[in-house]
């Protein structure tokens, strides 16, 4: 699972599985689900993310995480 934030477009993408999206469905304004051919949910896109959710804090609780990778913000995100 990956959380990818694109500050230039203020979009947050939560990638749940690997694969190429065959279909996308906007479930509510600014929230798009991407599906594979077999209807596996691949990811969730949130447009205008900073207006919809708090981006300054992430709480991870009780997940069986084996590999946690944190990358620094780029200068354009500051």
Backbone as numpy.savetxt, mean C-alpha at the origin, in Angstrom:
# Nx Ny Nz CAx CAy CAz Cx Cy Cz
4.51 -8.71 2.31 3.66 -7.54 2.31 4.56 -6.31 2.31
4.17 -5.33 1.52 4.93 -4.09 1.44 3.99 -2.90 1.50
4.45 -1.86 2.18 3.76 -0.58 2.18 4.63 0.39 1.39
4.13 0.90 0.30 4.89 1.79 -0.56 4.17 3.12 -0.64
4.86 4.19 -0.25 4.26 5.52 -0.29 4.94 6.34 -1.36
4.14 6.99 -2.18 4.62 7.83 -3.27 4.24 9.28 -2.96
5.15 10.07 -2.38 4.81 11.42 -1.95 4.42 12.35 -3.09
4.99 12.15 -4.28 4.67 13.04 -5.39 3.20 12.95 -5.81
2.57 11.81 -5.57 1.15 11.64 -5.89 0.31 11.42 -4.64
0.95 11.40 -3.47 0.27 11.15 -2.19 -0.55 9.86 -2.24
0.09 8.80 -2.74 -0.57 7.51 -2.87 0.16 6.46 -2.03
-0.61 5.69 -1.29 -0.08 4.57 -0.50 -0.55 3.29 -1.14
0.40 2.39 -1.42 0.05 1.09 -1.99 0.48 0.01 -1.02
-0.45 -0.83 -0.64 -0.17 -1.98 0.20 -0.16 -3.21 -0.70
1.03 -3.75 -0.92 1.17 -4.93 -1.77 1.04 -6.16 -0.88
0.03 -6.97 -1.15 -0.25 -8.14 -0.33 0.35 -9.42 -0.91
0.47 -9.48 -2.23 1.00 -10.67 -2.89 1.68 -10.25 -4.18
2.59 -11.07 -4.65 3.27 -10.84 -5.93 2.33 -11.20 -7.07
2.48 -10.50 -8.17 1.69 -10.83 -9.36 1.31 -9.58 -10.11
0.74 -9.80 -11.28 0.31 -8.71 -12.14 -1.19 -8.53 -12.02
-1.62 -7.31 -11.81 -3.05 -7.03 -11.68 -3.75 -7.23 -13.01
-4.80 -8.03 -12.98 -5.63 -8.27 -14.16 -6.90 -7.43 -14.09
-7.25 -7.03 -12.87 -8.49 -6.28 -12.67 -8.32 -5.36 -11.47
-8.89 -4.19 -11.54 -8.90 -3.25 -10.43 -10.33 -2.82 -10.17
-10.65 -2.62 -8.90 -12.00 -2.23 -8.53 -11.93 -1.12 -7.49
-12.56 0.00 -7.77 -12.62 1.10 -6.81 -13.77 0.82 -5.85
-13.44 0.45 -4.62 -14.46 0.05 -3.65 -15.08 1.24 -2.94
-14.34 2.31 -2.82 -14.87 3.57 -2.32 -14.01 4.66 -2.95
-14.45 5.91 -2.93 -13.67 6.96 -3.59 -12.21 6.98 -3.12
-11.29 6.77 -4.06 -9.87 6.82 -3.75 -9.27 5.55 -3.19
-10.05 4.48 -3.10 -9.55 3.20 -2.59 -9.77 2.13 -3.66
-8.65 1.62 -4.21 -8.71 0.69 -5.33 -8.07 -0.64 -4.93
-8.79 -1.74 -5.16 -8.25 -3.08 -4.93 -7.79 -3.65 -6.26
-6.60 -4.26 -6.28 -6.05 -4.91 -7.47 -6.13 -6.42 -7.29
-6.62 -7.10 -8.33 -6.80 -8.56 -8.30 -6.03 -9.22 -9.43
-5.55 -10.44 -9.17 -4.93 -11.28 -10.20 -6.04 -11.95 -11.01
-5.64 -12.67 -12.06 -6.60 -13.41 -12.89 -7.47 -14.35 -12.07
-6.89 -14.97 -11.05 -7.64 -15.94 -10.24 -8.39 -15.29 -9.08
-8.52 -13.95 -9.12 -9.22 -13.15 -8.12 -8.49 -13.04 -6.78
-7.21 -13.43 -6.73 -6.39 -13.21 -5.55 -6.20 -11.71 -5.38
-6.41 -11.21 -4.16 -6.19 -9.80 -3.88 -4.69 -9.54 -3.82
-4.20 -8.70 -4.73 -2.77 -8.41 -4.80 -2.38 -7.18 -4.00
-3.26 -6.17 -3.99 -2.89 -4.95 -3.31 -4.03 -3.97 -3.19
-3.79 -2.96 -2.36 -4.77 -1.91 -2.11 -4.09 -0.57 -2.30
-4.66 0.26 -3.16 -4.15 1.60 -3.43 -5.05 2.62 -2.75
-4.42 3.54 -2.02 -5.17 4.62 -1.37 -4.66 5.93 -1.92
-5.51 6.61 -2.67 -5.18 7.91 -3.23 -5.42 8.99 -2.19
-4.70 10.10 -2.28 -4.78 11.18 -1.29 -4.62 10.60 0.12
-3.63 9.74 0.26 -3.43 8.98 1.48 -3.26 9.84 2.72
-2.50 10.93 2.62 -2.27 11.76 3.80 -3.54 12.44 4.29
-4.53 12.55 3.43 -5.82 13.13 3.83 -6.75 12.08 4.43
-6.51 10.80 4.09 -7.41 9.73 4.52 -6.93 8.99 5.77
-5.61 8.88 5.92 -5.06 8.10 7.04 -3.84 8.81 7.62
-3.48 8.44 8.84 -2.26 8.97 9.45 -1.06 8.20 8.94
-0.13 8.89 8.32 1.04 8.23 7.74 2.29 8.33 8.61
2.21 9.03 9.71 3.42 9.28 10.50 3.74 8.15 11.48
2.83 7.19 11.65 3.07 6.13 12.62 2.50 4.81 12.11
3.28 3.74 12.23 2.83 2.40 11.87 3.00 1.52 13.09
1.95 0.85 13.49 1.98 -0.06 14.64 1.91 -1.49 14.10
2.88 -2.29 14.47 2.91 -3.69 14.08 2.79 -4.51 15.36
1.76 -5.33 15.43 1.51 -6.06 16.66 1.17 -7.52 16.37
1.88 -8.40 17.03 1.59 -9.84 17.01 1.67 -10.50 15.64
2.46 -9.94 14.74 2.66 -10.57 13.43 3.89 -11.46 13.49
3.86 -12.61 12.83 5.03 -13.50 12.83 6.06 -13.04 11.80
6.62 -11.86 12.00 7.55 -11.26 11.05 8.91 -11.95 11.14
9.41 -12.37 9.99 10.72 -12.99 9.90 11.74 -11.98 9.39
11.32 -11.12 8.49 12.23 -10.17 7.85 11.55 -8.81 7.79
12.01 -7.86 8.60 11.48 -6.51 8.61 12.51 -5.60 7.96
12.12 -4.95 6.87 13.02 -4.08 6.13 12.48 -2.66 6.19
13.27 -1.76 6.71 12.90 -0.34 6.76 13.86 0.41 5.86
13.32 1.28 5.02 14.17 2.09 4.17 13.95 3.56 4.53
14.99 4.35 4.47 14.86 5.78 4.83 14.02 6.51 3.79
13.42 7.59 4.26 12.69 8.46 3.32 13.67 9.12 2.39
13.22 9.35 1.18 14.05 10.10 0.24 13.91 11.58 0.56
14.82 12.40 0.07 14.78 13.84 0.33 13.48 14.46 -0.14
12.86 13.92 -1.21 11.62 14.50 -1.73 10.45 14.26 -0.80
10.55 13.30 0.13 9.46 13.01 1.06 9.53 13.84 2.32
10.65 14.51 2.54 10.83 15.28 3.78 9.99 16.52 3.79
